[in-house]
Amino acid sequence: MWSIAETIRYTNYIYNEFFKPLKTMTWIRYSAFLVLYPLGISSELLSLYDALPQIQRCCPRVFSIEMPNEFNISFDYLYFIYAAILPAYIMGSPFLFTYMLSQRKKKLTN
């Protein structure tokens, strides 16, 4: 999804630089994300979710820090994915999507 979005974006840049800017290209650029963004976020979350058993099986301690150490802290990478990364995606996506909607409205009403 992200490669499709980038292709649309850079095609718009090239077209506006070398040819007369078209409303159609601008509309496509600022409207394609309505479909591509939710699909992209969903596919990233599914990929991460599918990778969790593999991370747990092969290398759960690769990025983890166990106690005792000189700083007296511990860090569990797998727990970090469950507790921070997945919720950040889920809670942050609506804010980013509404921001993109406001950018779309601003650009298409000019």
N, C-alpha and C positions, 0 to 999 in steps of 0.2 A: 504494500500500500504506500509506504513512504517513497519508494522509487517512482511510482506513478505520480505522486504529488510533486516530487522534485522535477520530474520530466515536464509536467504542466507548468510549473513555476519558471523553469529556465527557458522553456519555449516562449513563454510570455515575455521574459526579459529580452530575449533575442529578437522576437518580433517587434517589440516596442523600440528597440535600438535601431534596427535596420529598415523597418517598414513603418507605415502609418499605423499608430495604435488603433486597435479595434475594440469596440465594446464587447464583442463576442469573446475575444481572448481574455479580457479582464473578467467577464462574468464567469467563464469556465474556471479561471484561476481561483476566484474567490467563492465559487460554489462547489467545486469538486470535493472540498474537505468535508462537506456535509455527509458524504458517504464514506470517504477515505479515512477520516479521522477516527470514527468509531470502530471501523474494521481494523485499522492499524493498531489502536490501543488494545482491542480484544485479542488480536493475534499475538501481540507482545505478551499480554497476560497469560494466554494459553501456552505460549512457548515457555515462559518462566515456570508455570505450574507443571508442565510436562517434564521440565528439567529437574524439578525438586527431588524425585526419587533417585535419579542418577547422581545428583550432588550428594544425597544422603548415603548412597551405596558406595560410591568410589572415593569421595574426597570431602567428608564433612568437616575436617579440621584444617583444610588448606589455608583458609584466611582467618582462622580462629586463633585466639590467644588464650592460653590456659594459665591458671594460677598454680603455683606461685611464680611471680616474676618481679622485676624491680619496681614496677609501678603499682602492683597489687590490684590489677584490673583483669577482668576476663571478658572475652568477646566471642560470641558464637555466631559464625557466619550464617548458618542455616536458620537460626532463630531470628537474626537480623532480616533475612529475606521475608520470613513469615510476619514479623512484627512491624517492619518499616517499609520495605519495598512494595509489597503487594497493597497494603493500605494506602500508601502514597499515590500509587497509580489510580486506585479506585476513587479516592477522595479528591485528588488533584485534577483528574480528567474533566469533570464538569466545569471547573473554573477556567481551564484553558479553552474549552470548547466555547463557553460564553464570551470569552475575550475575543476569540476568532470570529464569532458572530458579530460582535460590535465592530471589529475591523472590516468585516464584509459589508456591513451596513454603511459605514463611513465611506468606504471606497466606491460602492456601487451607487450611492446617492449623489456623488459629485458630478 
